[in-house]
């Protein structure tokens, strides 16, 4: 404390030599400088706090984005695994399957041409397909047949369908039905 008093002693002596008017002006100027310094310090803290809040908000937004991406990734992984399980367990004998579904729909398939197994994608998936030709078929029976074919076990899809009208309110239809399975 004594050292502090020694450091301020020359300033105190100078201040005491001033007239009352000068002391008042120096005090007002000192108070103004002190207010300015306090204001500058408070603004610095406010800007610093604002920067921290902004960076925190940015990080929270990125964290929410990462969480959303992680959730969508899990959903995609689950969907992929589900499809892989369907492809692995799919062992549909396509020709007999189509004959059964056609009989159930009240159709006769006059022409079935099986295609060979074709690897698709990265070669892990095999596609087996059969081309079907219907010469005179009712539209309702054809749609029922195609709907039941695709709703069966495994992964069976109608890849191609071409329809031409006939004069007797029937249709000629050409279609390709394919099934897919994982190559083992």
C-alpha positions as CSV (number, residue, x, y, z in Angstrom):
1,X,0.0,0.0,0.0
2,X,2.9,2.3,0.8
3,X,4.4,1.7,-2.6
4,X,1.1,2.6,-4.3
5,X,0.9,5.9,-2.3
6,X,4.5,6.6,-3.3
7,X,3.6,6.1,-7.0
8,X,0.6,8.4,-6.8
9,X,2.3,11.1,-4.7
10,X,3.6,13.2,-7.6
11,X,0.1,13.1,-9.3
12,X,-1.6,14.0,-6.0
13,X,0.8,17.0,-5.4
14,X,0.2,18.2,-8.9
15,X,-3.6,17.9,-8.4
16,X,-3.4,19.9,-5.1
17,X,-1.6,22.7,-6.8
18,X,-4.5,23.2,-9.2
19,X,-7.2,25.8,-8.6
20,X,-10.7,24.7,-7.7
21,X,-11.9,25.3,-11.3
22,X,-9.0,23.3,-12.8
23,X,-9.6,20.5,-10.3
24,X,-13.2,20.3,-11.3
25,X,-12.2,20.2,-15.0
26,X,-9.6,17.6,-14.5
27,X,-12.1,15.5,-12.4
28,X,-14.7,15.8,-15.1
29,X,-12.1,14.8,-17.8
30,X,-10.9,11.9,-15.6
31,X,-14.5,10.7,-15.1
32,X,-15.1,11.0,-18.9
33,X,-12.0,8.9,-19.6
34,X,-13.0,6.4,-16.9
35,X,-16.5,6.1,-18.4
36,X,-15.0,5.7,-21.9
37,X,-12.6,3.0,-20.7
38,X,-15.4,1.2,-18.9
39,X,-17.6,1.5,-22.1
40,X,-14.8,0.1,-24.2
41,X,-14.2,-2.8,-21.9
42,X,-17.9,-3.6,-21.8
43,X,-18.2,-3.4,-25.6
44,X,-15.2,-5.7,-25.9
45,X,-16.8,-8.2,-23.5
46,X,-20.2,-7.9,-25.4
47,X,-18.5,-8.5,-28.8
48,X,-16.6,-11.4,-27.4
49,X,-19.7,-12.9,-25.8
50,X,-21.6,-12.4,-29.1
51,X,-18.9,-14.2,-31.0
52,X,-19.0,-17.1,-28.5
53,X,-22.8,-17.3,-28.9
54,X,-22.6,-17.2,-32.7
55,X,-19.9,-20.0,-32.8
56,X,-22.0,-22.0,-30.3
57,X,-25.1,-21.6,-32.5
58,X,-23.1,-22.6,-35.6
59,X,-21.8,-25.7,-33.8
60,X,-25.3,-26.6,-32.6
61,X,-26.7,-26.3,-36.1
62,X,-23.9,-28.5,-37.5
63,X,-24.5,-31.0,-34.7
64,X,-28.2,-31.2,-35.6
65,X,-27.3,-31.6,-39.3
66,X,-25.0,-34.5,-38.3
67,X,-27.7,-36.1,-36.2
68,X,-30.2,-35.8,-39.1
69,X,-27.6,-37.3,-41.5
70,X,-26.9,-40.1,-39.1
71,X,-30.6,-40.9,-38.8
72,X,-31.1,-40.9,-42.5
73,X,-28.0,-43.1,-42.9
74,X,-29.4,-45.6,-40.4
75,X,-32.7,-45.6,-42.3
76,X,-30.8,-46.2,-45.6
77,X,-28.7,-48.9,-44.0
78,X,-31.9,-50.6,-42.7
79,X,-33.6,-50.4,-46.1
80,X,-30.4,-51.7,-47.8
81,X,-30.2,-54.6,-45.4
82,X,-33.9,-55.3,-45.9
83,X,-33.5,-55.4,-49.7
84,X,-30.4,-57.6,-49.4
85,X,-32.3,-60.0,-47.2
86,X,-35.1,-60.1,-49.8
87,X,-32.5,-60.8,-52.5
88,X,-30.7,-63.4,-50.5
89,X,-33.8,-65.3,-49.6
90,X,-35.3,-64.9,-53.1
91,X,-35.4,-68.3,-54.8
92,X,-38.3,-67.9,-57.2
93,X,-38.6,-70.4,-60.0
94,X,-39.9,-67.8,-62.4
95,X,-41.5,-70.0,-65.1
96,X,-43.5,-72.1,-62.7
97,X,-44.3,-69.0,-60.6
98,X,-45.7,-67.2,-63.7
99,X,-47.7,-70.2,-64.7
100,X,-49.3,-70.4,-61.3
101,X,-50.2,-66.7,-61.2
102,X,-51.5,-66.9,-64.8
103,X,-53.7,-69.8,-64.0
104,X,-55.0,-68.0,-60.8
105,X,-55.8,-65.0,-63.0
106,X,-57.6,-67.1,-65.6
107,X,-55.0,-66.6,-68.3
108,X,-53.1,-68.9,-70.6
109,X,-49.6,-67.8,-71.6
110,X,-49.1,-69.1,-75.1
111,X,-45.5,-68.1,-75.3
112,X,-42.8,-67.9,-72.6
113,X,-39.2,-67.3,-73.5
114,X,-36.7,-67.6,-70.6
115,X,-33.6,-65.4,-70.7
116,X,-30.3,-66.4,-69.1
117,X,-29.1,-65.1,-65.8
118,X,-27.5,-61.7,-66.1
119,X,-25.3,-60.1,-63.5
120,X,-26.3,-56.5,-62.8
121,X,-24.8,-53.7,-60.7
122,X,-21.4,-54.7,-59.3
123,X,-22.1,-58.4,-60.3
124,X,-23.4,-59.4,-56.9
125,X,-27.0,-59.4,-58.1
126,X,-28.4,-61.9,-60.7
127,X,-31.4,-61.1,-62.8
128,X,-33.5,-63.9,-64.3
129,X,-36.2,-62.8,-66.7
130,X,-38.9,-64.3,-68.9
131,X,-40.6,-62.7,-71.9
132,X,-44.3,-63.3,-72.1
133,X,-46.6,-62.9,-75.1
134,X,-50.4,-62.7,-74.8
135,X,-52.3,-62.7,-78.1
136,X,-56.0,-62.1,-77.0
137,X,-56.2,-61.0,-73.4
138,X,-58.8,-59.0,-71.3
139,X,-57.3,-55.8,-69.8
140,X,-58.7,-56.6,-66.3
141,X,-57.2,-60.1,-66.3
142,X,-53.9,-58.8,-67.5
143,X,-53.7,-56.1,-64.8
144,X,-54.7,-58.6,-62.1
145,X,-52.1,-61.0,-63.3
146,X,-49.3,-58.4,-63.4
147,X,-50.3,-57.1,-59.9
148,X,-50.2,-60.5,-58.4
149,X,-46.9,-61.3,-60.1
150,X,-45.3,-58.3,-58.5
151,X,-46.8,-58.9,-55.0
152,X,-45.4,-62.3,-54.7
153,X,-42.4,-63.6,-52.7
154,X,-38.9,-62.3,-53.3
155,X,-38.2,-59.5,-55.7
156,X,-40.2,-60.0,-58.9
157,X,-40.8,-57.0,-61.2
158,X,-42.5,-56.3,-64.5
159,X,-39.6,-54.7,-66.5
160,X,-41.3,-54.1,-69.8
161,X,-44.9,-54.0,-71.0
162,X,-46.2,-53.3,-74.5
163,X,-49.9,-53.4,-75.2
164,X,-51.8,-53.2,-78.6
165,X,-55.5,-53.1,-78.9
166,X,-57.4,-55.8,-80.9
167,X,-60.7,-55.3,-82.8
168,X,-62.6,-57.6,-80.4
169,X,-62.1,-55.6,-77.2
170,X,-59.1,-57.6,-76.3
171,X,-55.4,-56.8,-76.2
172,X,-52.1,-58.2,-77.4
173,X,-49.5,-57.8,-74.8
174,X,-45.7,-58.4,-74.6
175,X,-44.1,-58.2,-71.2
176,X,-40.9,-59.1,-69.5
177,X,-41.0,-60.3,-65.9
178,X,-37.7,-60.4,-63.9
179,X,-36.7,-61.8,-60.5
180,X,-33.5,-60.8,-58.7
181,X,-31.3,-62.7,-56.2
182,X,-27.9,-62.2,-54.6
183,X,-25.2,-64.2,-56.3
184,X,-23.6,-66.7,-53.9
